[in-house]
Amino acid sequence: AVVSTQSTGKLESLMKEYSISHDRTYDNLQYNYDCCGVVYHVDWLNTTWGSSHLGLVPGSCCQSTNAVCAVNSTSLSQQGCEEPVMNEIEFICSYVMTILLVSAFIQCIGISISYALTRLIKDYEVLGEYSS
């Protein structure tokens, strides 16, 4: 829940700072994930950029090379960016957790083998004392 709240907050702050001539971060995000806005494309209407571009969203919402596209465009991505970004974060976290668990398992095997070898060496040394 904390990651979701932080991600949503970051997406919202990127939208608020959006400037079509200077910032391509959100455009890349929308284009790569085929999404628009945070939760829904109308999120753009509540930004500074949206208030100066009435009825329009950035062109990246329509997978277009145009600078803007209309809110009623048929090619407009209806999905917000929050869900695909969260899915990506969850995938990466599960991948990292899997790697950590496998690593811990391998380390436990190594510790067990080290213990067994130590016991064998100790037993061998004890046997050596009795045979001399």
Secondary structure, 3 states (H helix, E strand, C coil): CHHHHHHHHHHHHHHHCCCCCCCCHHHHHHHHHCCCCCCCHHHHHHCHHHHHCCCEEEHHHHCCCCCEEECCCCCCCCCCCHHHHHHHHHHHHHHHHHHHHHHHHHHHHHHHHHHHHHHHHHHHHHHHHHHC
